[in-house]
Amino acid sequence: MKPVDMLSLDLRSLATFVAVLDEGSVSRAAIRLGVTQSAVSHTLERLRQAFGDPLFVKSGRGIVPTDYAMRTGPHIRQLLDDLRTLPSGPPFEPASAEFTFTIAANDYQRDLLLPGLLTILRQQAPGIRIQVIPSGIPNADMLRKEACDLIISPHAPETTDIMQRGLMGDRMVVFYDPDHRSAPSDLAAYLKADHIALMFTAGERLGFESTLQAKGLIRNNLVTVSNFSGLPEFLRGTDMLATAPQRMSSQLMRDFAWVPLPFDYKPFTLLMLWHRRHQNDPAHRWLRNQVNSVAATMNGLND
């Protein structure tokens, strides 16, 4: 393969390459970039000449990247991310900032941490708005493609371009309505009961469910809901059980009693996740610090 002609490359061309690699489609990449399909095709042709490789080839009705494109993609993405972090513009001033910050979090993490964040913003940065979207079981592309600015989740994608910071620990416990039943006395009583389970909208189940299967434990999930907010009303007034994070006992599940799980299940840590491109951005860093401050306060209250 011939050496790459670096002088024939520019940042816009490299960004086009990454967009096509991410989207797997010239037309979708064009929409993402706000340009015409012919402009994307023309740029790809120049990149093919520069790299000496087809980069993308037809497969059925779509296109797939070549091995070379797959190997080169992470390096080009890193180059673009590094350039985005170059210092520019005036220092960040929270009081005068105006923008929307999108956070992906399921209702458990949302209700636990984000009301406290909003209180801080209204006091110190009234021009910053927060938008909350569901995270499900998050994947790295949510941050790579800027579907959100930050994710709060116990699930961290295993990739080097996603940064993370631990916020607080929690554990799964068993909730029940004490007016209609007593706590399950042992594992057999837990498995015999009817349960309320959780499955996110995209069909993703909690890691807890996988652990049950791995242990060979079978329970009767009488009803399955798509978010934690669905648990209380199904549980209220019944003899069913719901397994959920203990910290929910101070929020959604405050009306119910709880006991530890009748088998070993390791605690987990709620994480704050963001893309490496935002690591040194002053506004992003300030907001991450505020989320961490809310978590630190809650940890102090629970010491």
N, C-alpha and C positions, 0 to 999 in steps of 0.2 A: 504494500500500500504506500502511495507516495506521501511525502511529508505534507502536513497541513499548511496551506498558504494563509498565515495569520493576518496578512494585510487585507485579504479579501473578506474577512469576517468583521461584523460589528455587533454591538450589544442587542440591537433590535432583531437581527438575524438569529442570534443565539436564543433569545426569548421566544422567537417563533418555533425554533426546534423543540424547546422544552414544552411549549404549548401543544404541539402535535404529538409529542411523546406522551404527555399526560392524557390528552383527549382521545388519542387513537383515531383521529379523524381530521382531515383538512378543513371540512366545513365547520366542525365544532371549534376547532382552534381559531378559525377566522372570527367566529362570533365572540369567543373569549377575548381576542385581541382587538376587536372592533375594526377589522379590515376586511377586504374582499377575499374570496377563495383564490382568485387568480393571484393576488398579492402573496398569499401564503405559498402557493405552488411555485411562483417565481423565486421566492426566497429559498425554498427547499432545493430548487435546481442549483442555485448559487452555492448552497451548502454542500450539495453532492459533489460539485466540482472542487470545492475547497478541501473536503475531507477525502475525496477519492473513493466514496462508498455510496451505494444507493440510499442508505439510511432507512427508508421505508419502502416496503414492497406490497403489492396487492395480495390480499388473502380473502377469497370469497368476494363479498361486496365491500369489504373494508380494506384497511392497510394494517400491517404489523411492522414493528421496528426490526432492523437487522441486528445481528449479534453485536456488530460494531456500535450501532446506535445505543443499544442497551448498556454497553460498557462505558460509552462516552457520556451518556446522560447525566450520571451523578457528578462528574467533574464539571460539566457545563453549568449544572444547577448550582453547585457550590461556588463557582466563579461569579455567577449572577448574584447569589445571596451575599457574598463578600462585598461586592460593589455597592449593594443596597445599604450596607452598614457604614459606609463612609460618612463621616460627620458632615452635616449640612444644616443651614438655617439657624435661626436663633435658638437659645435654650428653651426648654419646655416650661411653660408657665401654666399650672393647673387652673388658676382662677380665670384665665382668658381663653383657654382651649375650647374648641367647639368641634366635636366629631362624635360618631357613633362607634362604640366598641362592642363587638359581637362575641359572646361567650357561649360555648356549647356545654350544656350541663343537663343531666336528667333532673326530674323534680326533687329528688332527695338532696342532691348537691345544691340545686338552685335555692330551695327554701332554707337550707342550712346556712349558706354563706352570702348569697347575693343581696338580701335585704340590708345586711350590714354594710356591704359595699356601696349600695345606693345612698345610705345615710351619709357616708363619707363624701360621696360625690356631690350631693346636694349642698353640703357645707363648704367644701373646698374647691370643687370643679363643677359648678352648676351647668356649664355648657357641654359636658360630656354625658352622652346618653348611652345606656346599655341595652343591648338586644340579646335576648336569651333564646337559643335554639336547642332542640334535643340532641344529645350526643350519642345515645344508644351505647354500643361498644365502639368507641372511637377508632378511626384509622388515620394514618398519617396524612392522607390526601385532604382531609378536612382542613388541615393547616397549610399544606403545600399549595392548595388551590384557593386559599384564602376564603373558604366558606365561613370561617370564624377566625378570630384573633387569639383566642385562648380556649382551652378545654379544661374542665374540672372533672376528673374521673379517677377511679382506682386502676384503670387499665391504660398502660403506657405502650404505645407502638414501639416495637423493637427496631429502631432505626437511628442512625447517628445525627440526622438533621432535626430531630425533635428533642427539645430541651425539657427538663422536668424539675419540679421542686415539690417535696413533700409538704403537705399542709396539716394534716391531722390523721390520727389513727381511729379505727372503728372496728366493730366486729358484728357478725351476724348473730341474732338472737331470735327466740320464738315468742311471738305476740299472741295473746288470746284475750277473749272477753271474760273477765272474772265473774260477771253476773250470770254466765251461762255454762261455765265449765271451770275445772281446776287445771293447773299446769300439767302437761304431760309428765308422768313420773319417770319414764325411762325411754330408751330408744324404741322399744316395741310399741309403747303408747303413742309416740310421735309418728311412727310409720302407719299405725292403724287409723289415725285421725284423717279427716278430710282437710285438704290444704288449698290455700289461695296462692297461685304461682304468678311469676312475672315473665313476660316475653315482650321485648321492645318491638316497636312498629315494624322494624326491618327484619323481624324474625329472629333476633339475637336473644339468647337466654343468658341469665346470670351465670358466672363461673361456678356459683354454688350448685347449680343443677348438674353441671358436668362432674363436679366432685361427688355428688350423690351417686351418679351412674358408675363412676370409677370405683366407689366403695361397694357397689352392688346393692345399694339401698333403694328400695322402690316404695314410693308413697303415692297416694291418690290425690292428684291435683284436680279438684272438683271444678275450679274456675281459674282461668288465666287472664290476667289484665295486662295492659300495655305500658303502665307506669305505676310508680309507687302510690300515687294519689288514688288509685282504684282500690287499695287495700282496706281502708277504714270502713267504708259502707258495706262491703261484702262481709267483713269480719264481725261488725257490730250485731249483737243479738243472736249470734250463732255459737256452735261449739267447734267451729273450724280453727285452724292455726294459720298464721302467716309468718314466714321467716324473712326478716328484714334487718337493716343496720340498727344497732342499738341507739345511735344518736337520734333516730326518728322518734324515740320515746319522749322527746321534748318538743316535737312538732306534730307531724301528721298522726302519729300513733300515741299521742299523749293520753288518750282516753282508755288505753288498754294496759294490761299487765304483761310482763315479759319474764322469761327465764333463759338461761344459757342453753345453747344447743346440747342435745344429749350425746354428742359425739365430737371428736376433735375436728376443728376447722379453724385454720389459722386466721388471725386478725389481718386486716388490710389497711393500706394507707391511701387517703385521698390525695391525688396529685394535681398539680397545676402544670399544664403542658402548653408549649408554644413552639413556633418554628424558629430555627436558628437565625433566620434573617432579622428577627425582631429582638435578638439578644441585647443589643446595645442601643436600641431606639429609646430615647429618654421618656417619651409618653408611655410607651408599652411597659418600660421598666417601672415607672411610677405606679401604673395601674396594678402590675403584678405585686408590687410592695403593699398596696392597699388591700388586695385580696389576702395576702399573707398576714397583714395586721389583723384583719377580721378573724382569721383562723387562730392566730396567736392569742387573741382575747378570749375566744371560746375555749381554747386549751387551758388557759389560766383559770377560767370559771369552773372547769371540770377537774382541776388538780385536787 
